[in-house]
Amino acid sequence: MKIILNIYFTLFMTTLFAQSSLTIKYKYEYNWEGLPSSTRPSYLSLSNEKSLFVIDFKQKNIDIDELEGNNVIQVVSKEGVQNFYKDYQKDNIYYKNNIAFKEFLTIDSINVFKWKLFSETKKVLGYECQMALMEHYGRKYYAYFTRELGFTYGGPWKFDGLPGVILEVHSLDNQFKITATVR
């Protein structure tokens, strides 16, 4: 399975940065009930047709420069990272799922969230961001997205489907939060 994933990412990720691109560093936080809270660095690389979101669970401190150009393939195959690859032309998101200690490639639709837009705004990294709300599997999420980065889509983890780049998202119960820290 690892070989299939590496071949897949090699074929499709080499074109990720051939066009105009954007890379953002995020702070991925979770505080699940019964488990110790945790913060992990994460990274979004976004192009005109594709994106890659990497969560650095083993805190190997991936440098943003590692996500530029062909080095993205090495980051994708690193142990201790979770990757979410989105192909906007196909409306697909690809990621690894662990089931019974085995890794499986999962393919889902990108646009599964039904966002409600609000007029409320706030600044994130100096960008004017608009608020949106949605509910997924019983949990409500707020997101703040900006149209100032030149993209009409894009976001961390599985979050997407807003008319701009999501720079912050958090669950209403504060068990989950992803915030942009560097652009």
TIRO-762823 format. One record per residue (C-alpha): y, x negated, z. Coordinates in nm, 3 decimals, padded with zeros to 5 digits, always signed. Each point is the difference from the previous one (the first is absolute). Layout:
BEGIN
<site <Y, X, Z>>
...
REM end
This chain:
BEGIN
<site <+00.000, +00.000, +00.000>>
<site <+00.236, -00.288, +00.080>>
<site <-00.054, -00.144, -00.349>>
<site <+00.079, +00.338, -00.160>>
<site <+00.320, +00.029, +00.204>>
<site <+00.105, -00.355, -00.090>>
<site <-00.063, +00.060, -00.370>>
<site <+00.186, +00.331, +00.015>>
<site <+00.303, -00.151, +00.171>>
<site <-00.006, -00.306, -00.224>>
<site <+00.018, +00.216, -00.312>>
<site <+00.261, +00.244, +00.121>>
<site <+00.210, -00.198, +00.246>>
<site <+00.088, -00.286, -00.235>>
<site <+00.229, +00.242, -00.186>>
<site <+00.155, +00.136, +00.320>>
<site <+00.288, -00.244, +00.001>>
<site <+00.053, -00.039, -00.374>>
<site <+00.275, +00.261, +00.018>>
<site <+00.288, +00.047, +00.242>>
<site <-00.138, +00.002, +00.351>>
<site <+00.092, +00.047, +00.362>>
<site <-00.164, -00.142, +00.314>>
<site <+00.063, +00.138, +00.349>>
<site <-00.138, -00.114, +00.335>>
<site <-00.087, +00.276, +00.250>>
<site <-00.105, +00.025, +00.362>>
<site <-00.318, +00.213, +00.026>>
<site <-00.038, +00.147, +00.351>>
<site <-00.260, +00.230, +00.147>>
<site <-00.058, +00.134, +00.347>>
<site <-00.322, +00.202, -00.020>>
<site <-00.105, +00.183, +00.312>>
<site <-00.258, -00.200, +00.196>>
<site <+00.064, -00.323, -00.191>>
<site <+00.249, -00.279, +00.068>>
<site <+00.315, +00.027, -00.209>>
<site <+00.040, -00.253, -00.278>>
<site <+00.257, -00.132, -00.245>>
<site <-00.097, -00.169, -00.326>>
<site <+00.207, -00.152, -00.280>>
<site <-00.036, +00.174, -00.335>>
<site <+00.144, -00.038, -00.348>>
<site <+00.079, +00.222, -00.298>>
<site <+00.026, -00.144, -00.351>>
<site <+00.123, +00.256, -00.249>>
<site <+00.038, -00.016, -00.378>>
<site <+00.075, +00.253, -00.274>>
<site <-00.357, +00.128, -00.016>>
<site <-00.191, -00.139, +00.299>>
<site <+00.030, -00.089, +00.366>>
<site <-00.197, -00.185, +00.263>>
<site <+00.032, +00.057, +00.375>>
<site <-00.168, -00.262, +00.220>>
<site <-00.058, +00.036, +00.376>>
<site <-00.059, -00.338, +00.166>>
<site <-00.238, +00.106, +00.282>>
<site <-00.096, -00.354, +00.100>>
<site <+00.366, -00.104, -00.004>>
<site <-00.051, -00.287, -00.240>>
<site <+00.374, +00.023, -00.058>>
<site <-00.009, +00.049, -00.374>>
<site <+00.328, -00.116, -00.146>>
<site <+00.181, +00.238, -00.233>>
<site <-00.007, -00.276, -00.262>>
<site <-00.381, +00.026, +00.001>>
<site <+00.035, +00.348, -00.146>>
<site <+00.194, -00.124, -00.302>>
<site <-00.170, -00.079, -00.329>>
<site <-00.367, -00.096, -00.023>>
<site <-00.028, -00.084, +00.371>>
<site <-00.034, +00.373, +00.070>>
<site <-00.368, -00.027, -00.097>>
<site <-00.063, -00.249, +00.281>>
<site <+00.172, +00.226, +00.254>>
<site <-00.206, +00.300, -00.112>>
<site <-00.327, -00.182, +00.059>>
<site <+00.095, -00.145, +00.342>>
<site <-00.213, +00.103, +00.293>>
<site <+00.181, +00.203, +00.265>>
<site <+00.236, +00.184, -00.231>>
<site <-00.007, +00.363, -00.116>>
<site <+00.133, +00.068, -00.350>>
<site <+00.126, +00.317, -00.166>>
<site <+00.047, -00.038, -00.375>>
<site <+00.181, +00.280, -00.185>>
<site <-00.005, +00.056, -00.376>>
<site <+00.284, +00.243, -00.069>>
<site <-00.100, +00.066, -00.362>>
<site <-00.343, +00.123, +00.110>>
<site <+00.129, +00.158, +00.327>>
<site <-00.273, -00.193, +00.187>>
<site <-00.007, -00.197, +00.322>>
<site <-00.284, -00.249, +00.056>>
<site <-00.102, -00.139, +00.338>>
<site <-00.302, -00.120, +00.194>>
<site <-00.170, +00.230, +00.249>>
<site <-00.250, -00.123, +00.256>>
<site <-00.294, +00.234, +00.045>>
<site <-00.292, -00.114, +00.217>>
<site <+00.132, -00.360, -00.016>>
<site <+00.001, -00.002, -00.381>>
<site <+00.308, -00.013, -00.220>>
<site <+00.045, +00.261, -00.271>>
<site <+00.276, +00.037, -00.255>>
<site <+00.178, +00.333, +00.050>>
<site <+00.210, +00.164, -00.271>>
<site <+00.241, +00.281, +00.093>>
<site <+00.298, +00.169, -00.161>>
<site <+00.338, -00.150, +00.093>>
<site <+00.188, +00.328, +00.014>>
<site <-00.185, +00.195, +00.269>>
<site <+00.288, +00.042, +00.245>>
<site <+00.224, +00.310, -00.017>>
<site <+00.335, -00.132, +00.120>>
<site <+00.293, +00.216, +00.111>>
<site <+00.335, -00.173, -00.060>>
<site <+00.288, +00.021, +00.247>>
<site <+00.367, -00.091, -00.038>>
<site <-00.010, -00.221, +00.314>>
<site <+00.046, -00.370, -00.075>>
<site <-00.004, -00.332, +00.182>>
<site <+00.028, -00.368, -00.092>>
<site <-00.315, -00.213, -00.021>>
<site <+00.054, -00.367, -00.091>>
<site <+00.352, +00.098, -00.105>>
<site <-00.121, +00.259, -00.253>>
<site <+00.093, +00.367, +00.021>>
<site <-00.326, +00.187, +00.059>>
<site <-00.071, +00.372, -00.017>>
<site <-00.245, +00.169, +00.237>>
<site <-00.316, +00.183, -00.107>>
<site <-00.275, +00.171, +00.200>>
<site <-00.362, +00.085, -00.076>>
<site <-00.319, +00.091, +00.180>>
<site <-00.335, -00.161, -00.079>>
<site <-00.328, +00.065, +00.182>>
<site <+00.186, +00.167, +00.287>>
<site <+00.249, -00.283, +00.061>>
<site <+00.368, +00.028, -00.097>>
<site <+00.176, -00.298, -00.153>>
<site <+00.369, -00.076, -00.049>>
<site <+00.096, -00.241, -00.274>>
<site <+00.327, -00.159, -00.106>>
<site <+00.027, -00.098, -00.365>>
<site <+00.274, -00.154, -00.212>>
<site <+00.095, +00.038, -00.363>>
<site <+00.209, -00.320, +00.015>>
<site <-00.281, -00.243, -00.091>>
<site <-00.048, +00.108, -00.364>>
<site <-00.339, +00.168, +00.047>>
<site <-00.074, +00.374, +00.010>>
<site <-00.326, -00.043, +00.191>>
<site <-00.172, -00.241, +00.234>>
<site <-00.089, -00.032, +00.362>>
<site <-00.219, -00.170, +00.256>>
<site <-00.363, +00.086, +00.067>>
<site <-00.098, +00.326, -00.174>>
<site <+00.351, +00.143, +00.033>>
<site <+00.172, +00.080, -00.330>>
<site <+00.126, +00.290, -00.207>>
<site <+00.369, -00.007, +00.094>>
<site <+00.281, -00.064, -00.252>>
<site <+00.061, -00.352, +00.129>>
<site <-00.155, -00.285, +00.201>>
<site <-00.116, +00.090, +00.352>>
<site <+00.145, -00.251, +00.247>>
<site <-00.110, +00.172, +00.321>>
<site <-00.268, +00.251, +00.092>>
<site <-00.126, +00.113, +00.339>>
<site <-00.212, +00.275, +00.148>>
<site <+00.178, +00.260, +00.209>>
<site <-00.233, -00.085, +00.293>>
<site <+00.107, -00.370, -00.027>>
<site <-00.359, -00.121, -00.036>>
<site <+00.070, -00.153, -00.342>>
<site <+00.308, -00.172, -00.143>>
<site <+00.075, -00.224, -00.299>>
<site <+00.350, -00.148, -00.025>>
<site <+00.149, -00.233, -00.263>>
<site <+00.123, -00.322, +00.160>>
<site <+00.091, -00.228, -00.295>>
<site <+00.072, +00.051, -00.366>>
REM end
